[in-house]
């Protein structure tokens, strides 16, 4: 297990989120690292060459020899990335690189692997030095697991050709998905897309709804590849529920672009089930992240059910009531783990499905 140090830099006056560094730690742990050091700094302006100030840079350098990598909670420019690695003498990974690394470990299906490889190459391309340092490290641990590993020659033109090839493969996948969607429409099977912040319990909910056996784990991005399950809403009325990749604050744009085939399923769904963790103190920030991504990929939100999961863990009923009122109805409070509130969710899904039949 690689030993990691975490760095968070923010501008002076920027609100301090006590959970921000904790989320980065969970990301690092999900990637397989053990966090042994943490540094935080506030600056009037970010250093163009190193992001952080000279004093903090020296402080990190003193500990760098005891670490396998240093992870920044911000995205680094190619220049900052190279300067930091050269100065610290240790592997450096930024937030986007860390998320992409986790995705590369989680992808199981051909579609998932293609989507992740496309995003990784788009991320690596501007970071290639004259000697191709970025890709020459592939296969060497966190931040270096990558597409094809040593099979790829370090050459910008070859990388661009590979990206173009992957784009064509994703277009084929998109066409296949369209045929599958038409099949569901022909069978008069309304579709709901399950979307939300990572680790909010989406897979647990799908298991509860459809008696599925989807892998669940208390870690970020435990589910990457989309899963479709049939759900019985009432006598003679069924629905298809699609579990999608979890979202996270600061999700790389390259990932959003690469997962467009998956988001197409969300866009074409009859209804959206937006999953939030009611017990998380940052639940409103997480909700904002989810809605921003939905807006970015131009997804119609007219038929939406907001699900506040883990309500059984919220001790203050007043706080739960306040939280529920922050979202447009319908809002369902439930526990995917215990099953409490599931019938109310099915009732709301049934309303949407029945309204579709009336068209």
Secondary structure, 3 states (H helix, E strand, C coil): CEEEEEEEEEECCCCCCCCHHHHHHHHHHHHCEEEEEEEEEEECCCECCCECCHHHHHHHHHHHCCCCEEEECCCCCHHHHHHHHHHHCCEEECHHHHHHHHHHHHCCCHHHHHHHHHHHHHHHHCCCCCCCHHHHCCCCCCCCCCCCHHHCCCCHHHHHHHHHHHHHHHHHHHHHHHHHHHHHHHCCCEEEEEEEECCCCHHHHHHHHHCCCCCCCCCCCCCCCCEEEEEEEECCEEEEEEECCCECCCCCHHHHHHCHHHHHHHHHCCEEEEEEECCCCCHHHHHHHHHHHHHHCCCCCCCEEEEEECHHHCCCHHHHHHHHCCCCCCEEECCCCCCCCHHHHHHHHHHHHHHHHCC
